[in-house]
């Protein structure tokens, strides 16, 4: 497997890293964001590729859980062309869902991620909202014991588009549909902060979640051009072969997840997993810049 402890930077990333080390680039403040690693156990007699990204056409691979990955449009300002999990930055309306909440408290999530309860609540809400916006999967239900079974109707799609365009706030969406956010379906997994030399920076909480029964992922977001279900080990192999581009958080998470036999084992591990914030640094060696991950 590829060693990410020291990674040679090329192109634009190398240029901005050198500018940062030379003191000509001021670090941007990282913006809070959330990412959800959607999981499922392989489906019998069903392909695991849906408009698959080039290099990750591993349909038919046996054994182990699968993760849902998207390839970001090459025109995106951040992580263009990278294969990622669903996610995005925290929105102002994400902090107003306390009365539509079911599961572990924001304080509990705050303890796991080392942040305030308010910040944790926004992380969780953003995780659920962004997953719906980018995959059509909604981790919410009419009660604490139920989850929405199907979000493929035209009315759901209209709400998804309105959320994506910010014409509809997340809290308003939940209230109007009589739904509660199922925080208990999310397991804290890891926490990454974009390196200081990057012009766009995010302080990102990563969660794991099982695909709810009855729901299906759909290639719906305007931010990606291809999506796939794939075993984490196959995704790692595609990156190692040079067929797929991934940022360190996605690659490392896939490598970690490849150690588990099924979705249940991953969710169980998330219950007491130690989480620390990871922020890669940059090192200059002559004319070459390296990204260091500890």
Residue frames as qw, qx, qy, qz and C-alpha x, y, z in Angstrom:
[[0.000, 0.885, 0.466, 0.000, 0.00, 0.00, 0.00],
 [0.328, 0.679, -0.036, 0.656, 1.05, 3.58, -0.62],
 [0.494, -0.373, -0.447, 0.646, 2.77, 5.33, 2.30],
 [0.022, 0.855, 0.316, 0.410, 1.01, 8.62, 3.05],
 [0.566, -0.670, -0.161, 0.453, 3.37, 9.73, 5.82],
 [0.180, -0.590, 0.292, 0.731, 5.41, 11.64, 3.22],
 [0.584, 0.573, 0.565, 0.104, 3.81, 12.46, -0.11],
 [0.331, -0.109, 0.323, 0.880, 5.48, 14.38, -2.96],
 [0.304, 0.743, 0.388, -0.452, 3.38, 17.34, -4.06],
 [0.398, 0.113, 0.552, 0.724, 3.15, 18.35, -7.70],
 [0.068, 0.617, 0.553, 0.556, 1.51, 21.04, -9.80],
 [0.210, -0.734, -0.102, -0.638, -0.62, 23.70, -8.10],
 [0.768, -0.620, -0.160, -0.014, -0.38, 22.06, -4.67],
 [0.770, -0.092, -0.068, 0.628, 3.43, 22.15, -4.78],
 [0.248, 0.513, 0.086, 0.818, 3.40, 25.80, -5.86],
 [0.429, -0.744, -0.116, -0.499, 1.06, 26.93, -3.09],
 [0.853, -0.447, -0.161, 0.216, 3.00, 24.86, -0.53],
 [0.631, 0.120, -0.052, 0.765, 6.26, 26.62, -1.49],
 [0.035, -0.642, -0.107, -0.759, 4.55, 30.01, -1.28],
 [0.674, -0.684, -0.178, -0.214, 3.32, 29.15, 2.22],
 [0.843, -0.295, -0.101, 0.439, 6.75, 28.02, 3.41],
 [0.467, 0.283, 0.044, 0.837, 8.32, 31.16, 1.95],
 [0.134, -0.460, -0.466, 0.743, 5.91, 33.29, 3.98],
 [0.114, 0.063, -0.329, -0.935, 4.03, 34.76, 1.01],
 [0.487, -0.331, -0.638, -0.496, 0.76, 32.94, 1.71],
 [0.303, -0.268, 0.533, -0.743, -1.31, 33.59, 4.84],
 [0.045, -0.164, -0.985, 0.028, -3.19, 30.50, 6.12],
 [0.444, -0.335, -0.330, -0.763, -6.96, 30.68, 5.62],
 [0.445, -0.195, 0.624, -0.612, -9.26, 29.94, 8.55],
 [0.098, -0.064, -0.967, -0.224, -10.64, 26.39, 8.21],
 [0.562, -0.131, -0.066, -0.814, -14.42, 26.21, 7.81],
 [0.500, -0.088, 0.795, -0.330, -16.37, 23.49, 9.63],
 [0.600, 0.252, -0.522, -0.551, -17.54, 20.65, 7.39],
 [0.707, -0.148, 0.625, -0.298, -18.88, 17.11, 7.62],
 [0.428, 0.341, -0.743, -0.386, -18.35, 13.92, 5.64],
 [0.804, -0.109, 0.421, -0.405, -20.33, 10.68, 5.79],
 [0.090, 0.318, -0.911, -0.247, -18.91, 7.30, 4.82],
 [0.811, 0.056, 0.058, -0.579, -22.01, 5.45, 3.61],
 [0.114, -0.323, 0.939, 0.014, -21.68, 1.69, 4.04],
 [0.862, 0.069, 0.015, -0.501, -23.50, -1.37, 2.83],
 [0.581, -0.219, 0.776, 0.109, -22.84, -5.09, 2.76],
 [0.078, 0.203, -0.713, -0.666, -22.55, -6.40, -0.83],
 [0.704, 0.228, 0.222, -0.635, -25.91, -7.04, -2.46],
 [0.554, -0.011, 0.811, 0.186, -26.39, -10.52, -3.99],
 [0.458, 0.457, 0.671, 0.363, -26.74, -10.56, -7.78],
 [0.133, 0.965, 0.221, -0.038, -26.40, -6.78, -8.01],
 [0.615, 0.447, -0.102, 0.641, -23.57, -4.70, -9.50],
 [0.461, -0.670, -0.279, 0.512, -21.76, -2.38, -7.15],
 [0.300, -0.123, 0.257, 0.910, -21.02, 0.17, -9.83],
 [0.226, 0.818, 0.514, -0.124, -23.39, 3.04, -10.64],
 [0.348, 0.916, -0.031, 0.196, -21.82, 5.26, -13.29],
 [0.808, -0.457, 0.000, 0.372, -18.50, 4.21, -11.80],
 [0.027, -0.918, 0.318, 0.233, -15.49, 6.45, -11.72],
 [0.725, 0.543, -0.419, 0.059, -12.65, 5.44, -14.02],
 [0.291, 0.473, -0.732, 0.395, -10.31, 3.01, -12.30],
 [0.332, -0.161, 0.723, -0.584, -12.77, 1.78, -9.67],
 [0.761, 0.103, -0.305, -0.563, -14.71, -0.69, -11.78],
 [0.029, 0.291, -0.928, 0.229, -14.31, -3.52, -9.29],
 [0.769, -0.069, 0.020, -0.636, -17.82, -4.94, -9.65],
 [0.913, 0.051, -0.386, -0.119, -18.04, -8.49, -8.47],
 [0.237, 0.441, -0.704, 0.504, -15.36, -8.24, -5.80],
 [0.716, -0.422, -0.534, -0.156, -16.36, -10.59, -3.02],
 [0.659, -0.349, -0.475, 0.467, -16.22, -10.13, 0.71],
 [0.308, -0.224, -0.230, 0.896, -16.26, -7.14, 3.00],
 [0.172, 0.776, 0.455, -0.402, -18.47, -4.07, 3.10],
 [0.442, 0.476, 0.360, 0.669, -18.74, -1.44, 0.38],
 [0.145, -0.563, -0.214, 0.785, -18.45, 2.35, 0.56],
 [0.405, 0.805, 0.422, 0.101, -20.15, 4.97, -1.58],
 [0.433, -0.386, 0.196, 0.790, -17.77, 7.26, -3.46],
 [0.411, 0.868, 0.265, -0.085, -18.24, 10.25, -5.75],
 [0.594, 0.041, 0.194, 0.780, -15.79, 11.82, -8.18],
 [0.002, -0.770, -0.225, 0.597, -15.91, 15.61, -7.93],
 [0.560, 0.800, 0.193, 0.093, -16.35, 17.64, -11.08],
 [0.705, 0.053, 0.052, 0.706, -13.02, 18.74, -12.54],
 [0.110, 0.662, 0.148, 0.726, -14.31, 22.32, -12.52],
 [0.577, -0.756, -0.308, 0.015, -14.73, 22.42, -8.72],
 [0.060, 0.875, -0.320, 0.359, -12.62, 24.95, -6.80],
 [0.411, -0.558, 0.669, -0.270, -11.73, 22.41, -4.08],
 [0.539, -0.147, 0.829, -0.013, -10.55, 18.82, -4.66],
 [0.639, 0.517, -0.188, -0.538, -11.34, 18.93, -8.38],
 [0.677, 0.372, -0.608, -0.183, -11.31, 15.45, -9.93],
 [0.045, -0.320, 0.857, -0.402, -10.86, 13.78, -6.55],
 [0.599, -0.289, -0.699, -0.262, -12.84, 10.72, -5.48],
 [0.103, -0.277, 0.519, -0.802, -14.52, 11.48, -2.14],
 [0.080, -0.427, -0.873, 0.224, -17.27, 10.52, 0.29],
 [0.089, -0.775, -0.438, -0.448, -20.46, 12.62, 0.39],
 [0.473, -0.562, -0.348, 0.583, -20.04, 15.77, 2.45],
 [0.242, 0.673, 0.179, 0.675, -19.64, 19.52, 2.54],
 [0.161, 0.227, -0.393, 0.876, -19.37, 22.59, 4.69],
 [0.100, -0.508, -0.732, 0.443, -21.62, 23.39, 7.63],
 [0.012, -0.550, -0.398, -0.734, -24.48, 25.77, 6.78],
 [0.145, -0.270, 0.349, -0.886, -25.99, 28.40, 9.07],
 [0.731, -0.219, -0.119, -0.636, -29.28, 26.50, 9.29],
 [0.710, 0.060, -0.696, 0.089, -27.51, 23.35, 10.51],
 [0.195, 0.112, -0.662, 0.715, -27.34, 24.73, 14.04],
 [0.442, -0.083, 0.178, -0.875, -31.13, 25.04, 14.42],
 [0.663, -0.035, -0.644, -0.380, -32.28, 21.40, 14.42],
 [0.016, -0.228, 0.810, -0.540, -32.17, 20.73, 18.18],
 [0.589, 0.081, 0.438, -0.674, -35.95, 20.25, 18.35],
 [0.865, 0.338, -0.157, -0.335, -35.82, 17.67, 15.54],
 [0.207, 0.580, -0.773, 0.149, -33.10, 15.47, 17.05],
 [0.933, -0.256, 0.052, -0.246, -33.06, 11.81, 18.07],
 [0.874, 0.210, -0.304, 0.315, -30.11, 9.85, 19.41],
 [0.642, -0.273, -0.253, 0.670, -26.91, 10.71, 21.30],
 [0.067, -0.935, -0.222, 0.268, -26.82, 14.32, 22.44],
 [0.447, 0.835, -0.147, 0.286, -24.74, 17.06, 20.79],
 [0.369, -0.796, 0.455, -0.152, -22.64, 17.08, 23.98],
 [0.875, -0.148, 0.452, 0.096, -21.78, 13.40, 23.44],
 [0.741, 0.567, 0.154, 0.325, -20.66, 14.10, 19.88],
 [0.051, 0.941, -0.226, 0.246, -18.76, 17.13, 21.17],
 [0.644, -0.597, 0.479, 0.002, -16.81, 14.93, 23.57],
 [0.882, 0.151, 0.383, 0.230, -15.92, 12.56, 20.73],
 [0.585, 0.650, 0.149, 0.461, -14.71, 15.32, 18.40],
 [0.524, -0.282, -0.206, 0.777, -13.24, 17.60, 21.07],
 [0.020, 0.313, 0.227, 0.922, -15.53, 20.53, 20.36],
 [0.315, 0.034, 0.422, -0.849, -18.52, 22.33, 21.88],
 [0.396, 0.363, 0.823, -0.187, -21.99, 20.82, 21.84],
 [0.414, 0.747, 0.134, -0.503, -23.18, 23.56, 19.47],
 [0.184, 0.609, -0.643, -0.427, -20.39, 22.86, 17.01],
 [0.206, -0.068, 0.975, 0.049, -21.04, 19.11, 17.24],
 [0.470, 0.530, 0.598, -0.375, -24.76, 19.61, 16.58],
 [0.408, 0.753, -0.186, -0.482, -23.90, 21.55, 13.42],
 [0.011, -0.424, 0.867, 0.264, -21.46, 18.81, 12.34],
 [0.335, 0.180, 0.918, -0.114, -24.14, 16.13, 12.72],
 [0.467, 0.677, 0.368, -0.434, -26.85, 18.17, 10.99],
 [0.279, 0.713, -0.445, -0.465, -24.52, 19.01, 8.10],
 [0.175, -0.236, 0.942, 0.160, -23.61, 15.34, 7.79],
 [0.418, 0.413, 0.789, -0.178, -27.25, 14.33, 7.36],
 [0.388, 0.790, 0.123, -0.458, -28.11, 17.24, 5.07],
 [0.135, 0.662, -0.601, -0.427, -25.07, 16.87, 2.81],
 [0.291, -0.057, 0.949, 0.110, -25.60, 13.11, 2.49],
 [0.459, 0.600, 0.609, -0.242, -29.16, 13.72, 1.30],
 [0.294, 0.831, -0.125, -0.455, -28.04, 16.45, -1.09],
 [0.108, 0.632, -0.697, -0.321, -25.22, 14.39, -2.62],
 [0.007, 0.118, -0.985, -0.123, -26.64, 10.86, -2.63],
 [0.570, -0.242, -0.415, -0.667, -30.41, 11.08, -2.05],
 [0.596, -0.242, -0.737, 0.208, -30.01, 9.11, 1.20],
 [0.284, -0.649, 0.083, -0.701, -31.74, 10.61, 4.23],
 [0.435, -0.049, -0.786, 0.436, -30.76, 9.62, 7.78],
 [0.285, -0.056, 0.325, -0.900, -34.02, 10.81, 9.30],
 [0.207, -0.292, -0.914, -0.191, -37.44, 9.40, 10.07],
 [0.389, -0.600, -0.318, -0.623, -40.91, 10.14, 11.43],
 [0.720, -0.667, 0.032, -0.186, -39.87, 8.91, 14.89],
 [0.243, -0.731, 0.636, -0.048, -36.86, 7.84, 16.92],
 [0.646, -0.127, 0.753, -0.011, -37.45, 4.24, 15.87],
 [0.699, 0.552, 0.452, 0.055, -38.11, 4.70, 12.15],
 [0.246, -0.428, 0.407, 0.768, -36.30, 5.94, 9.08],
 [0.558, 0.563, -0.088, -0.603, -37.61, 7.18, 5.75],
 [0.776, 0.026, 0.623, 0.092, -37.93, 4.16, 3.45],
 [0.574, 0.430, 0.500, 0.485, -37.90, 5.82, 0.01],
 [0.084, -0.732, -0.040, 0.675, -36.68, 9.23, -1.14],
 [0.358, 0.010, 0.658, 0.663, -36.89, 8.72, -4.90],
 [0.230, 0.747, 0.624, 0.002, -40.21, 10.53, -5.51],
 [0.313, 0.626, 0.204, 0.685, -40.49, 13.86, -7.33],
 [0.365, -0.887, -0.111, -0.259, -41.46, 15.66, -4.11],
 [0.772, -0.515, 0.111, 0.356, -38.32, 14.42, -2.35],
 [0.645, 0.219, 0.242, 0.691, -36.20, 15.43, -5.32],
 [0.049, 0.828, 0.202, 0.520, -37.71, 18.92, -5.29],
 [0.561, -0.827, 0.030, -0.022, -36.79, 19.30, -1.61],
 [0.817, -0.211, 0.183, 0.504, -33.29, 17.94, -2.23],
 [0.464, 0.501, 0.228, 0.695, -32.68, 20.50, -4.98],
 [0.203, -0.888, -0.129, -0.391, -34.08, 23.29, -2.77],
 [0.727, -0.648, 0.087, 0.209, -31.72, 22.28, 0.05],
 [0.755, 0.058, 0.232, 0.610, -28.78, 22.12, -2.32],
 [0.273, 0.615, 0.214, 0.708, -29.51, 25.64, -3.63],
 [0.223, -0.163, -0.512, 0.813, -30.15, 26.92, -0.08],
 [0.334, -0.332, -0.311, -0.826, -33.68, 27.96, -1.02],
 [0.785, -0.462, -0.290, -0.293, -34.83, 25.64, 1.79],
 [0.144, -0.635, 0.640, -0.408, -33.27, 25.48, 5.25],
 [0.396, 0.081, -0.913, 0.053, -32.59, 22.07, 6.78],
 [0.106, 0.145, 0.725, -0.665, -34.58, 22.76, 9.93],
 [0.532, 0.281, 0.025, -0.798, -37.56, 23.95, 7.87],
 [0.546, 0.222, -0.723, -0.360, -37.30, 20.81, 5.74],
 [0.229, -0.032, -0.928, 0.292, -37.43, 18.53, 8.79],
 [0.249, 0.227, 0.522, -0.783, -40.29, 20.43, 10.41],
 [0.545, 0.278, -0.222, -0.759, -42.41, 20.52, 7.27],
 [0.630, 0.142, -0.719, -0.257, -42.07, 16.78, 6.76],
 [0.776, -0.495, 0.117, -0.373, -42.47, 15.91, 10.44],
 [0.872, 0.210, -0.377, 0.232, -39.07, 14.23, 10.61],
 [0.545, -0.796, 0.253, 0.069, -36.43, 13.83, 13.29],
 [0.402, 0.696, -0.593, 0.057, -32.72, 13.67, 12.52],
 [0.967, -0.239, -0.088, -0.017, -31.48, 10.17, 13.44],
 [0.007, 0.829, -0.536, 0.156, -28.18, 11.04, 15.12],
 [0.735, -0.340, 0.575, -0.117, -28.00, 7.47, 16.39],
 [0.892, 0.404, 0.195, 0.064, -27.38, 6.27, 12.81],
 [0.418, 0.812, -0.306, 0.268, -24.07, 8.17, 12.67],
 [0.855, -0.409, -0.047, 0.315, -20.85, 6.88, 14.19],
 [0.023, -0.939, 0.311, 0.142, -17.93, 9.32, 14.71],
 [0.953, 0.199, 0.030, 0.224, -14.95, 8.01, 12.75],
 [0.655, -0.056, 0.024, 0.753, -12.16, 10.56, 12.24],
 [0.027, -0.953, -0.174, 0.245, -11.36, 14.29, 12.14],
 [0.663, 0.135, 0.246, 0.694, -9.18, 16.00, 9.52],
 [0.010, 0.892, 0.080, -0.445, -8.12, 19.63, 9.02],
 [0.694, 0.671, 0.078, 0.249, -6.92, 20.84, 5.61],
 [0.684, -0.123, -0.054, 0.717, -3.19, 21.78, 5.59],
 [0.134, -0.769, -0.178, 0.600, -2.39, 25.44, 6.20],
 [0.198, -0.298, 0.476, 0.804, -0.96, 26.07, 2.72],
 [0.170, 0.448, 0.802, 0.358, -4.25, 25.29, 0.95],
 [0.086, -0.174, -0.086, -0.977, -6.28, 28.37, -0.11],
 [0.684, -0.329, -0.212, -0.615, -9.54, 26.61, 0.82],
 [0.172, 0.224, -0.873, 0.398, -9.46, 24.89, 4.20],
 [0.706, -0.374, -0.305, -0.518, -11.96, 22.74, 6.11],
 [0.186, -0.304, 0.799, -0.484, -12.18, 21.38, 9.64],
 [0.669, 0.021, -0.490, -0.558, -14.04, 18.17, 8.87],
 [0.553, -0.201, 0.706, -0.394, -15.78, 15.62, 11.07],
 [0.433, 0.175, -0.787, -0.403, -16.04, 12.19, 9.44],
 [0.667, -0.093, 0.508, -0.537, -18.90, 9.81, 10.29],
 [0.092, 0.044, -0.947, -0.304, -19.80, 6.26, 9.28],
 [0.591, 0.168, 0.352, -0.706, -23.41, 5.23, 8.58],
 [0.351, 0.126, 0.909, 0.187, -25.17, 2.21, 7.13],
 [0.253, -0.078, -0.498, -0.825, -27.38, 2.68, 4.08],
 [0.506, 0.041, 0.533, -0.677, -30.94, 2.58, 5.53],
 [0.332, 0.210, 0.913, 0.109, -33.12, -0.34, 4.49],
 [0.364, 0.728, 0.576, -0.076, -35.27, 0.52, 1.47],
 [0.113, 0.917, -0.101, -0.369, -33.25, 3.57, 0.44],
 [0.820, 0.283, 0.250, 0.431, -31.00, 3.71, -2.62],
 [0.287, -0.565, 0.185, 0.751, -28.18, 6.02, -3.59],
 [0.556, 0.736, 0.373, 0.101, -28.68, 8.11, -6.69],
 [0.512, 0.010, 0.183, 0.839, -26.28, 10.07, -8.89],
 [0.024, 0.860, 0.506, 0.062, -27.97, 13.39, -8.19],
 [0.322, -0.781, -0.037, 0.533, -25.52, 16.05, -7.06],
 [0.499, 0.864, -0.002, 0.072, -24.25, 18.68, -9.46],
 [0.224, -0.852, 0.472, 0.037, -20.83, 18.54, -7.78],
 [0.527, -0.298, 0.777, 0.175, -19.88, 15.05, -9.01],
 [0.517, 0.437, -0.451, -0.582, -19.69, 13.41, -12.42],
 [0.679, 0.084, -0.715, -0.142, -19.49, 9.74, -11.41],
 [0.568, -0.477, 0.451, -0.496, -20.44, 7.60, -8.40],
 [0.652, 0.176, -0.734, -0.074, -19.80, 4.03, -7.28],
 [0.800, -0.501, 0.237, -0.230, -20.22, 1.44, -4.54],
 [0.673, 0.479, -0.535, 0.177, -16.90, -0.33, -4.00],
 [0.841, -0.413, -0.236, 0.257, -15.00, -2.32, -1.41],
 [0.228, -0.945, 0.196, 0.126, -12.54, -0.05, 0.46],
 [0.656, -0.360, 0.534, 0.393, -9.62, -2.35, -0.39],
 [0.595, 0.472, 0.505, 0.409, -10.44, -2.06, -4.10],
 [0.096, 0.985, 0.102, 0.104, -10.56, 1.73, -3.82],
 [0.471, -0.754, 0.380, 0.257, -7.14, 1.71, -2.13],
 [0.702, 0.000, 0.579, 0.414, -5.82, -0.53, -4.90],
 [0.449, 0.763, 0.368, 0.285, -7.11, 1.84, -7.58],
 [0.115, -0.984, 0.135, 0.027, -5.31, 4.76, -5.93],
 [0.618, -0.517, 0.508, 0.304, -2.10, 2.77, -5.52],
 [0.668, 0.267, 0.569, 0.399, -2.26, 1.87, -9.23],
 [0.146, -0.270, 0.197, 0.931, -2.58, 5.53, -10.17],
 [0.013, 0.413, 0.767, 0.491, -6.07, 5.11, -11.63],
 [0.295, -0.813, -0.470, -0.179, -7.91, 7.23, -9.05],
 [0.211, 0.434, -0.309, 0.820, -7.11, 10.46, -7.21],
 [0.570, -0.676, -0.466, -0.033, -7.89, 10.75, -3.49],
 [0.090, -0.770, 0.347, -0.528, -7.00, 13.19, -0.76],
 [0.219, 0.276, -0.851, 0.389, -5.30, 11.62, 2.30],
 [0.468, -0.086, 0.548, -0.688, -8.46, 11.57, 4.52],
 [0.845, 0.218, -0.075, -0.483, -10.41, 9.49, 1.98],
 [0.645, 0.398, -0.651, 0.036, -7.52, 7.16, 1.24],
 [0.034, 0.296, -0.799, 0.521, -6.63, 6.59, 4.89],
 [0.629, -0.014, 0.395, -0.669, -10.28, 5.98, 5.80],
 [0.859, 0.275, -0.277, -0.332, -10.67, 3.41, 3.01],
 [0.469, 0.389, -0.757, 0.236, -7.49, 1.69, 4.14],
 [0.235, -0.205, 0.707, -0.635, -8.79, 1.54, 7.72],
 [0.743, 0.106, 0.196, -0.632, -12.24, 0.30, 6.67],
 [0.696, 0.355, -0.581, -0.229, -10.74, -2.50, 4.58],
 [0.101, 0.297, -0.876, 0.366, -9.82, -4.26, 7.83],
 [0.490, 0.031, 0.566, -0.662, -13.46, -4.93, 8.78],
 [0.201, 0.110, 0.953, 0.196, -15.58, -7.91, 7.74],
 [0.001, -0.621, -0.715, -0.320, -18.94, -6.15, 7.53],
 [0.087, -0.663, -0.110, -0.735, -20.90, -2.98, 8.24],
 [0.697, -0.665, -0.227, -0.143, -21.85, -4.06, 11.76],
 [0.793, -0.217, -0.143, 0.551, -18.18, -4.43, 12.71],
 [0.319, 0.376, 0.039, 0.869, -17.43, -0.90, 11.51],
 [0.364, -0.689, -0.182, -0.600, -20.35, 0.65, 13.36],
 [0.811, -0.526, -0.226, 0.119, -19.35, -1.23, 16.50],
 [0.679, 0.003, -0.098, 0.727, -15.77, 0.04, 16.19],
 [0.081, 0.587, 0.117, 0.797, -17.02, 3.62, 15.85],
 [0.568, -0.720, -0.357, -0.180, -18.62, 3.39, 19.30],
 [0.632, -0.732, 0.059, 0.249, -15.35, 3.70, 21.22],
 [0.732, 0.399, 0.078, 0.547, -12.87, 4.74, 18.55],
 [0.395, -0.625, -0.064, 0.671, -10.30, 7.33, 19.67],
 [0.439, 0.775, 0.307, 0.337, -10.55, 10.47, 17.55],
 [0.392, -0.600, 0.040, 0.697, -7.88, 13.15, 17.26],
 [0.418, 0.873, 0.035, -0.249, -7.67, 16.02, 14.82],
 [0.734, -0.056, 0.412, 0.537, -5.19, 15.30, 11.99],
 [0.304, 0.925, -0.011, -0.228, -3.70, 18.20, 10.04],
 [0.849, 0.197, 0.140, 0.470, -1.01, 17.29, 7.50],
 [0.207, -0.846, 0.164, 0.463, 1.99, 19.62, 7.34],
 [0.729, 0.674, -0.033, 0.117, 4.29, 20.52, 4.45],
 [0.629, -0.566, 0.325, 0.423, 8.07, 20.08, 4.21],
 [0.525, 0.823, -0.190, -0.104, 10.40, 21.55, 1.60],
 [0.764, -0.323, 0.430, 0.355, 13.43, 19.52, 0.48],
 [0.344, -0.085, 0.516, 0.780, 15.32, 21.49, -2.12],
 [0.273, 0.051, -0.336, -0.900, 12.84, 22.30, -4.88],
 [0.448, -0.249, -0.803, -0.303, 10.44, 19.57, -3.86],
 [0.425, -0.312, 0.339, -0.780, 7.54, 19.93, -1.40],
 [0.360, -0.091, -0.928, 0.005, 6.24, 17.00, 0.62],
 [0.602, -0.476, -0.069, -0.637, 2.97, 16.56, 2.52],
 [0.225, 0.197, -0.868, 0.395, 3.62, 14.98, 5.92],
 [0.704, -0.406, -0.223, -0.538, 0.86, 13.06, 7.74],
 [0.083, 0.330, -0.830, 0.442, 1.52, 11.81, 11.27]]
